[in-house]
Each structure stands twice: as structure tokens, then as C-alpha cells.
């Protein structure tokens, strides 16, 4: 079976790969699988600002209603709003229509269970099986049994109130720049900071359906980096299209990635005795500088494979409160069940205000070691060659000896492309670059 679901829901080019028909089928199958046994189940539906959202929302909702479930329309909201409101409204499930940081032609559909968590692989496979089984056993009620659509006009207000409630800090006197990526953050982030009395300067907050993520937001923070300095701001925050993650910019215009954000937040939570087991959960792609900083702070950096779902799994298992990725996808499990860009931004701004230090000063607790990434294009059936070939294994050992404990080699087969990713980390960028590309070339040669 070719999996319909990727690492973050079903995603593709809208109206070509992700069609209205597929959205209808996902709504129908998802409503059946996630609400089986519930009397008149309730499913929340949110979306980002991209033009295809209306088309996919209409089809998705039709599928939900066709099995007798109620669809609660949230409108344009951040992904974390769907996760939070699913719990708050005691809904049976939540669905977000978004392709996150991808360009406008893409869209996606991702599901949350009744507790606001992304679905397990098993549940996603069940939904796919229902579709591929031609909806065998799925009811098609008639008359009064058909579902209704309800528009929840207060959804965004409730999410903003929730996000503001994660900090008790008044941000008065702080100058903060926001890059809303012409996406889901365009109203939520602006209102959230403004209502906490920050002086805000905003760019890319005029979505027209076609400009989401276009040379802006967390994937293109260059404009914000310049804007923060020009406006004399204390800091800036760049969100992605569905506002489930953000990156920061310090007062000097330096980009602050998720590793720095996690280190700063972990240190603060430890100081106020709220960091469970003094542990932060990160992925294997986090910079070695984070490990070194955490060692100095006597904080344990627990590693998972790449992907926020694996970070979340580890957090739930160990009841840890903080985890995330270098990309700015930060999970504060005391507050929400998924990455939350606005909550992350508010936490960083609050820490800066409380500590009475600049963001660049707070970031000085960590030094980012150079990272070099080289891709080896290989056939899918040869992706594990680095584990099997003796010469490649010996070369990896040789590089590790050369790095003398002040760097590392990380090799990771791509889950979606015919690639093996070679990542080297250490102190000398030029030397790393040469070693990484030589190793990638060796892997390619061995596959011929």
C-alpha cells in the first residue's frame, strides 16, 4: 500500500494531487473512523489563507456531513488553534486545511484526535483503508440524520485569549516586529501582542489568497532581519503559513533558530522549577552547540528522530514539558498539544522582559557550531549502503576520529526522496564542507 498520509497529513498540489474529491473522501472516512460510536459527533475545521482553502473546506465539510457528523467551521485560524479548541469545545476531532510553509499551489489536510494530538500512523492507515475499501460499512444517513454545518464566530478570539493566558507578563515598552507570512498569524499574532500592550511593527499581514509564504515568513526571514534593525525593535518573530512555528530575530538582526529558542526556554523553565526532570526533547538534527549549552546548564537534551510527531511522542511518554525542532516548531506541552508559533513568540518576549536582557545577550548561552549538509542521490533500494559497505563505514570512523569529539557525523536516508543526507558538524566550516562532500561522493560511487 502506498501511504496517502505523509509526515504531516495528506499534502499535494491543490486541484491536481489534492482534489476536491479526495478532500470529500477524507472528510467522510475521517469522520467515520474518528467518531465511531459517538452520538451526533462534532468535528472542527480550520484553514489557512491560501486560495484553495475554500474549495477544499467545502468538499471536506460535505464529506463530514454525509456520515451524520456536525462540522464546526472555525475559519482562518492557526493550526494550534484547532488543536486547542478541539479540547476546549469537547469535539470528537479537529481538521486543519494547510500546507504549512509550502508555496500557494500546495495544500494539505491534517487531523487531530479528541485530545488535540496528531493521529498515529495506525489511525491514518484506517482512514486510508476506508477510502480504498470504497467506504464499506460507512453509513449514509438520510432525512434528519444528515449532519449540520455550524460557523463558530468566536474561535479566533478564544485562541488569542488562550495564547495570551500562557504568560502573565505585560509587554508594555517593548518594540516587537512580526512577519505574519500572509498566513494564519496575520490577525492572531498582531492582536495577541497588541493586547499585551507591546508596540508592534508588522509586515506581510495582508493575505490575498495567493501570497502566503511568498518571500516572507519563517522560510524567508531576510526581510524581517532588516526590518527589525531599521525600526529599532527589541526583537522580531517570523511565522510560517499556518503559524505552528516561528523563528526569532534579535535586536541586531541576527536570526535565532529553534535550537536557541529551546535552550533559552529550557534554562528559564529550569530556573522556575518547571522543567520536568530538567529535560528538553530535541531531534538528532539539533546543533551540537545545543548539547554543549545544555551540559553547561545541567539540562538533559533527549534526542528523537526527525519530525515533530516523534518529539511529541517522547514528550508524552516521559511527561516532558518542552521539546521541538531547529525549524522553530516548539511544543510547550503544559499549554498545547502541538507546535504553537504565537505561544512560542510570547514566551520568548516574556523571558526577555523578565530577565531585563537583550535577546542577543540571552542567546550568548549557546554557540552554534558550523553544520554542513551534502546530499547523495542513490536508488531507493541502496539507502542503507552506509550501514553495509566496509569502506564507507571506515571513512565515517576516520572522520569521527578527526573531529576529536568536537563534532559529529550524522547520516540519514530521506523518507520521501532517493537521497542519503550526510550532515557533518564541527568547528572548521571549510574542512567540514570538504569531508561531507567527499563522503557523499563516495556513497554515490558505491551505488553505481
C-alpha positions as CSV (number, residue, x, y, z in Angstrom):
1,X,0.0,0.0,0.0
2,X,1.3,3.4,-0.9
3,X,0.6,5.6,2.1
4,X,-1.7,8.6,1.4
5,X,-0.5,10.3,4.6
6,X,2.9,11.9,4.9
7,X,4.7,13.1,8.0
8,X,2.1,15.9,8.4
9,X,-1.2,14.8,7.0
10,X,-2.2,14.5,3.3
11,X,-0.4,17.1,1.2
12,X,-0.1,17.9,-2.5
13,X,-0.8,20.5,-5.3
14,X,-4.4,21.6,-4.8
15,X,-6.8,20.6,-7.5
16,X,-4.2,18.3,-9.1
17,X,-3.0,15.9,-6.4
18,X,-5.2,17.1,-3.5
19,X,-8.5,17.3,-5.3
20,X,-12.0,18.2,-4.0
21,X,-13.0,14.6,-4.4
22,X,-10.1,13.5,-2.2
23,X,-11.0,16.1,0.4
24,X,-14.6,14.8,0.4
25,X,-13.4,11.2,0.8
26,X,-11.0,12.3,3.7
27,X,-13.8,14.1,5.4
28,X,-16.2,11.1,5.1
29,X,-13.6,8.5,6.1
30,X,-12.1,10.6,8.8
31,X,-15.4,11.4,10.4
32,X,-16.3,7.7,10.4
33,X,-13.0,6.4,11.8
34,X,-12.5,9.2,14.4
35,X,-16.1,9.3,15.8
36,X,-17.3,5.7,15.6
37,X,-19.8,5.2,18.4
38,X,-20.2,8.9,19.2
39,X,-23.8,10.2,19.1
40,X,-24.0,13.1,16.7
41,X,-20.2,13.6,16.6
42,X,-18.7,17.1,16.3
43,X,-15.6,17.9,14.1
44,X,-13.8,21.3,14.0
45,X,-12.5,22.6,10.6
46,X,-9.9,25.4,10.3
47,X,-7.8,26.6,7.4
48,X,-5.0,29.0,6.4
49,X,-5.2,31.8,3.9
50,X,-4.4,30.1,0.6
51,X,-6.9,30.4,-2.2
52,X,-7.6,26.6,-2.4
53,X,-8.8,26.6,1.2
54,X,-12.4,27.4,0.3
55,X,-12.7,24.7,-2.3
56,X,-11.2,22.0,0.0
57,X,-13.1,23.2,3.0
58,X,-16.4,22.9,1.1
59,X,-15.6,19.4,-0.1
60,X,-14.2,18.2,3.3
61,X,-17.3,19.5,5.2
62,X,-19.6,17.8,2.7
63,X,-17.9,14.5,3.5
64,X,-18.2,15.1,7.2
65,X,-21.9,15.9,7.0
66,X,-22.6,12.9,4.7
67,X,-21.9,10.5,7.6
68,X,-24.2,12.4,10.0
69,X,-21.5,14.4,11.9
70,X,-21.6,18.1,12.7
71,X,-18.9,20.3,11.2
72,X,-17.9,23.4,13.2
73,X,-16.3,25.9,10.9
74,X,-13.5,27.9,12.6
75,X,-12.5,30.0,9.5
76,X,-8.9,31.2,9.1
77,X,-7.0,30.2,12.3
78,X,-3.5,28.9,13.2
79,X,-3.1,25.1,13.3
80,X,-2.5,25.2,17.1
81,X,-5.9,26.9,17.5
82,X,-7.6,23.8,16.0
83,X,-5.6,21.6,18.5
84,X,-6.6,23.8,21.4
85,X,-10.2,24.3,20.5
86,X,-10.8,20.6,19.8
87,X,-10.2,20.1,23.5
88,X,-12.0,23.2,24.7
89,X,-15.2,22.5,22.7
90,X,-15.2,18.8,23.6
91,X,-15.1,17.9,19.9
92,X,-14.6,14.4,18.6
93,X,-11.8,15.5,16.2
94,X,-10.3,18.6,14.5
95,X,-9.1,19.1,10.9
96,X,-6.7,21.8,9.6
97,X,-6.5,22.6,5.9
98,X,-3.0,23.9,5.3
99,X,0.3,23.1,3.6
100,X,2.3,25.0,6.3
101,X,5.4,26.6,4.9
102,X,4.8,25.3,1.3
103,X,4.1,27.7,-1.7
104,X,0.5,28.7,-2.5
105,X,-0.2,25.9,-5.1
106,X,0.1,23.3,-2.3
107,X,-2.4,22.5,0.3
108,X,-2.9,19.8,2.9
109,X,-5.4,18.2,5.3
110,X,-4.3,17.1,8.8
111,X,-6.3,15.5,11.5
112,X,-6.3,15.9,15.3
113,X,-8.0,13.4,17.7
114,X,-10.3,14.4,20.5
115,X,-7.4,15.3,22.8
116,X,-5.8,17.6,20.2
117,X,-3.0,15.3,19.2
118,X,-2.0,14.5,15.6
119,X,-3.1,11.0,14.6
120,X,-1.0,7.9,14.9
121,X,0.1,6.0,11.8
122,X,-2.4,3.3,12.6
123,X,-5.4,5.7,12.6
124,X,-4.2,7.3,9.4
125,X,-4.0,3.9,7.8
126,X,-7.5,3.1,9.0
127,X,-8.8,6.3,7.2
128,X,-7.0,5.3,4.1
129,X,-8.3,1.7,4.3
130,X,-11.9,3.0,4.5
131,X,-11.4,5.1,1.3
132,X,-9.6,2.2,-0.6
133,X,-12.4,-0.2,0.6
134,X,-15.0,2.0,-1.1
135,X,-16.5,3.1,2.2
136,X,-17.8,-0.4,3.1
137,X,-19.9,-0.2,6.2
138,X,-19.9,3.6,6.4
139,X,-23.4,4.9,7.0
140,X,-25.1,7.4,4.6
141,X,-28.0,8.7,6.7
142,X,-31.0,10.5,5.2
143,X,-33.6,13.0,6.5
144,X,-32.8,14.3,9.9
145,X,-29.7,12.0,10.2
146,X,-27.6,14.2,7.9
147,X,-25.1,16.4,9.6
148,X,-25.2,20.2,10.0
149,X,-22.6,22.9,9.5
150,X,-22.1,25.5,12.2
151,X,-19.9,28.6,12.0
152,X,-18.1,29.4,15.2
153,X,-17.5,33.1,15.0
154,X,-15.7,33.3,18.3
155,X,-13.0,30.7,17.5
156,X,-10.1,33.1,16.8
157,X,-11.0,35.3,19.9
158,X,-10.8,32.2,22.1
159,X,-7.5,31.1,20.7
160,X,-5.9,34.6,21.2
161,X,-7.2,34.7,24.8
162,X,-5.7,31.2,25.4
163,X,-2.3,32.3,23.9
164,X,-2.2,35.5,26.0
165,X,-3.0,33.4,29.1
166,X,0.2,31.5,28.7
167,X,2.1,34.5,30.0
168,X,1.4,36.8,32.9
169,X,3.9,39.4,31.6
170,X,2.7,42.8,30.4
171,X,4.8,43.6,27.3
172,X,4.4,47.4,27.5
173,X,7.5,49.3,26.5
174,X,8.7,46.5,24.1
175,X,9.1,47.2,20.4
176,X,8.4,43.9,18.5
177,X,8.3,43.2,14.8
178,X,6.1,40.5,13.3
179,X,6.3,38.8,9.9
180,X,3.0,37.0,9.5
181,X,3.9,35.3,6.2
182,X,0.5,36.4,4.8
183,X,-0.8,33.3,6.6
184,X,-2.8,32.2,9.6
185,X,-0.9,34.5,12.0
186,X,-2.0,37.7,10.3
187,X,-4.6,38.5,12.8
188,X,-3.9,36.2,15.8
189,X,-0.3,37.3,16.3
190,X,-1.0,41.0,15.8
191,X,-3.9,41.1,18.2
192,X,-2.1,38.8,20.7
193,X,0.9,41.1,21.1
194,X,-1.1,44.3,20.8
195,X,-3.5,43.2,23.6
196,X,-0.5,42.6,25.8
197,X,0.5,46.2,25.2
198,X,3.6,45.7,23.0
199,X,4.4,48.3,20.4
200,X,4.3,46.3,17.3
201,X,5.5,46.7,13.7
202,X,4.0,44.3,11.2
203,X,5.0,43.1,7.7
204,X,3.3,40.5,5.5
205,X,-0.1,40.7,7.2
206,X,-2.2,41.3,4.0
207,X,-3.2,37.8,2.7
208,X,-4.9,37.8,-0.6
209,X,-5.1,34.0,-1.1
210,X,-2.0,33.9,-3.4
211,X,0.8,35.5,-1.4
212,X,1.1,33.1,1.6
213,X,4.8,32.3,2.3
214,X,5.9,34.3,-0.7
215,X,9.4,35.5,0.1
216,X,8.4,36.0,3.7
217,X,7.8,34.3,7.0
218,X,10.0,31.7,8.7
219,X,11.3,30.2,5.4
220,X,12.4,33.7,4.1
221,X,13.2,35.8,7.2
222,X,15.6,38.2,5.4
223,X,13.1,41.0,5.2
224,X,12.3,40.7,8.9
225,X,16.0,40.7,9.8
226,X,16.5,44.0,8.0
227,X,13.2,45.4,9.3
228,X,14.0,44.8,13.0
229,X,17.2,46.9,12.7
230,X,15.6,49.7,10.6
231,X,12.7,50.1,13.1
232,X,14.9,49.8,16.2
233,X,12.9,46.9,17.6
234,X,13.8,44.8,20.6
235,X,13.2,41.6,18.6
236,X,11.1,40.1,15.8
237,X,9.2,36.9,15.1
238,X,8.7,35.2,11.7
239,X,5.8,32.7,11.5
240,X,5.1,30.1,8.8
241,X,1.9,29.8,6.8
242,X,-0.2,28.0,9.5
243,X,1.6,29.6,12.5
244,X,2.5,26.4,14.2
245,X,6.1,27.5,14.4
246,X,8.2,30.7,14.5
247,X,11.8,31.9,14.3
248,X,13.1,34.9,16.2
249,X,15.3,37.8,15.2
250,X,17.4,39.6,17.8
251,X,17.8,43.4,18.1
252,X,21.0,43.2,15.9
253,X,19.1,41.5,13.1
254,X,20.5,38.0,13.7
255,X,18.3,35.0,13.0
256,X,17.5,33.0,16.1
257,X,16.6,29.4,15.2
258,X,14.6,26.8,17.2
259,X,17.8,25.4,19.0
260,X,18.4,28.8,20.6
261,X,14.7,29.2,21.4
262,X,14.7,25.8,23.1
263,X,17.8,26.5,25.1
264,X,16.6,29.9,26.3
265,X,13.2,28.4,27.3
266,X,14.7,25.3,28.9
267,X,17.0,27.5,31.1
268,X,14.1,29.7,32.1
269,X,11.8,26.8,33.0
270,X,14.6,25.1,35.0
271,X,15.1,28.3,36.9
272,X,11.4,28.5,37.9
273,X,11.3,24.7,38.7
274,X,9.0,23.9,35.8
275,X,11.3,21.8,33.5
276,X,10.3,18.2,34.2
277,X,13.4,16.1,35.1
278,X,15.5,19.0,33.8
279,X,14.9,17.6,30.3
280,X,14.3,19.1,26.9
281,X,13.3,16.9,23.9
282,X,15.0,17.6,20.6
283,X,15.8,15.8,17.3
284,X,19.1,14.4,16.1
285,X,19.3,17.4,13.7
286,X,19.7,19.8,16.6
287,X,23.0,21.6,16.6
288,X,25.8,20.2,18.8
289,X,26.0,23.6,20.3
290,X,22.7,22.9,22.0
291,X,24.1,19.8,23.6
292,X,27.2,21.7,24.9
293,X,25.0,24.6,26.2
294,X,22.6,22.1,27.9
295,X,25.5,20.2,29.5
296,X,26.7,23.5,31.0
297,X,23.2,24.3,32.3
298,X,22.9,20.7,33.7
299,X,19.9,20.1,31.4
300,X,19.4,16.7,29.6
301,X,18.8,17.0,25.8
302,X,16.9,13.9,24.9
303,X,17.1,13.1,21.2
304,X,14.5,11.6,18.8
305,X,14.4,11.0,15.1
306,X,13.5,14.0,12.8
307,X,9.8,15.1,12.9
308,X,7.7,16.9,15.5
309,X,5.5,13.9,15.9
310,X,8.4,11.9,17.3
311,X,9.3,14.8,19.6
312,X,5.7,14.8,20.9
313,X,5.6,11.0,21.3
314,X,8.7,11.2,23.6
315,X,7.3,14.2,25.5
316,X,4.0,12.3,26.2
317,X,5.9,9.2,27.2
318,X,8.1,11.0,29.7
319,X,5.6,13.7,30.6
320,X,8.2,16.3,29.5
321,X,7.0,19.9,29.1
322,X,9.4,21.3,26.4
323,X,10.5,20.0,23.1
324,X,10.9,20.9,19.4
325,X,13.0,21.3,16.3
326,X,15.6,23.6,14.9
327,X,12.9,24.8,12.4
328,X,11.1,26.7,15.2
329,X,8.4,24.1,15.8
330,X,8.3,24.3,19.6
331,X,5.9,22.4,21.8
332,X,5.0,23.6,25.3
333,X,3.0,20.6,26.5
334,X,1.7,22.5,29.5
335,X,-0.1,24.7,27.1
336,X,-0.8,22.9,23.8
337,X,-0.5,19.6,22.1
338,X,1.3,20.8,19.0
339,X,3.8,23.4,18.0
340,X,2.4,26.9,18.6
341,X,4.1,29.9,16.9
342,X,2.3,32.6,18.9
343,X,2.8,30.9,22.2
344,X,6.5,30.4,21.4
345,X,6.9,34.1,20.5
346,X,5.0,35.3,23.6
347,X,7.2,33.1,25.8
348,X,10.5,34.5,24.3
349,X,9.2,38.1,24.6
350,X,8.2,37.5,28.2
351,X,11.6,36.0,29.1
352,X,13.4,39.0,27.6
353,X,11.2,41.3,29.6
354,X,11.6,39.4,32.9
355,X,15.4,38.9,32.5
356,X,15.9,42.6,31.6
357,X,18.4,41.5,29.0
358,X,18.5,41.8,25.2
359,X,17.7,38.7,23.1
360,X,21.2,38.7,21.8
361,X,22.5,38.5,25.4
362,X,20.2,35.6,26.2
363,X,21.4,33.8,23.1
364,X,25.0,34.0,24.2
365,X,24.5,30.9,26.4
366,X,24.8,28.8,23.2
367,X,27.3,28.8,20.3
368,X,26.0,27.4,17.0
369,X,28.7,25.1,15.6
370,X,29.0,25.0,11.8
371,X,26.8,22.4,10.1
372,X,27.3,21.2,6.5
373,X,24.7,19.1,4.7
374,X,25.5,17.2,1.5
375,X,23.0,15.0,-0.4
376,X,24.0,11.7,-2.1
377,X,21.5,10.8,-4.8
378,X,21.1,7.0,-4.6
379,X,18.5,4.4,-5.6
380,X,15.8,3.7,-3.0
381,X,17.0,0.2,-2.5
382,X,20.5,1.4,-1.7
383,X,19.7,3.9,1.0
384,X,21.3,1.7,3.7
385,X,24.6,1.3,1.9
386,X,26.4,3.4,4.5
387,X,25.5,0.7,7.1
388,X,26.7,-2.1,5.0
389,X,29.7,-1.1,2.9
390,X,33.0,-1.6,4.8
391,X,34.9,1.3,3.1
392,X,32.1,3.8,3.8
393,X,31.9,2.6,7.4
394,X,35.7,3.0,7.8
395,X,35.6,6.5,6.2
396,X,32.9,7.6,8.7
397,X,35.1,6.3,11.6
398,X,38.1,8.2,10.1
399,X,36.1,11.5,10.0
400,X,34.9,11.0,13.6
401,X,38.5,10.5,14.8
402,X,39.5,13.7,13.0
403,X,36.7,15.7,14.7
404,X,38.1,14.5,18.1
405,X,34.8,14.7,20.0
406,X,34.2,18.3,18.9
407,X,31.9,17.4,16.1
408,X,29.8,14.5,14.7
409,X,28.7,12.7,11.6
410,X,25.0,12.1,11.0
411,X,23.8,10.1,8.0
412,X,20.0,10.0,7.4
413,X,18.2,8.4,4.4
414,X,15.4,10.6,3.1
415,X,11.9,9.4,3.8
416,X,10.5,11.0,0.6
417,X,13.3,11.2,-2.0
418,X,16.0,8.9,-3.4
419,X,18.6,10.6,-1.2
420,X,21.0,9.9,1.7
421,X,21.7,13.1,3.6
422,X,25.2,13.5,5.0
423,X,25.5,16.0,7.8
424,X,28.8,17.0,9.5
425,X,29.1,19.3,12.4
426,X,32.3,20.7,13.9
427,X,34.4,23.8,14.3
428,X,36.0,24.3,10.9
429,X,33.4,25.1,8.2
430,X,35.8,24.6,5.2
431,X,37.2,21.3,6.5
432,X,33.6,20.1,7.2
433,X,32.5,21.0,3.7
434,X,35.3,19.1,2.1
435,X,34.7,16.0,4.2
436,X,30.9,16.0,3.8
437,X,31.0,16.2,0.0
438,X,33.8,13.6,-0.2
439,X,31.7,11.2,1.9
440,X,28.6,11.9,-0.2
441,X,30.5,11.3,-3.4
442,X,31.8,8.0,-2.0
443,X,28.3,6.9,-1.2
444,X,27.2,7.7,-4.8
445,X,30.1,5.9,-6.3
446,X,29.5,2.8,-4.3
447,X,25.9,2.7,-5.6
448,X,26.9,2.5,-9.3
